[in-house]
Amino acid sequence: MPHARPQQTKGKRTGRDMSEKTLTRMDLSEAVFREVGLSRNESAQLVESVLSHMSDALVRGEAVKISSFGTFSVRSKAARIGRNPKTGEEVPIHPRRVLTFRPSHLMKDRVAAGNRK
């Protein structure tokens, strides 16, 4: 049986609507391999190291700022009462930490320019 795409509801968009391509760790390490000239193994290790440093900083609650790209930060959200949209039943939402990304103005401009192509 062929894999069916999930039916899209009116007004709802999934993150994959814009394009089916996803940039992966392997793509990043391949780009480092081509651009920098490190071996494929060294390129993969470099990408892993950068991502690990970023993850560790975020776990510690630090912001990760990448010039001309954007800022990753962790935000603490307080406990609150939510509502189940199907039943209307009130449900407690526990306090939690969430990861946020705020793109730089340069990144926003680049993405907007891509819309005009």
Summary of the structure (lengths in Angstrom):
residues: 117
radius of gyration: 19.6
end to end distance: 37.3
largest distance: 57.8
contacts: 210
relative contact order: 0.09
helix: 37%
strand: 23%
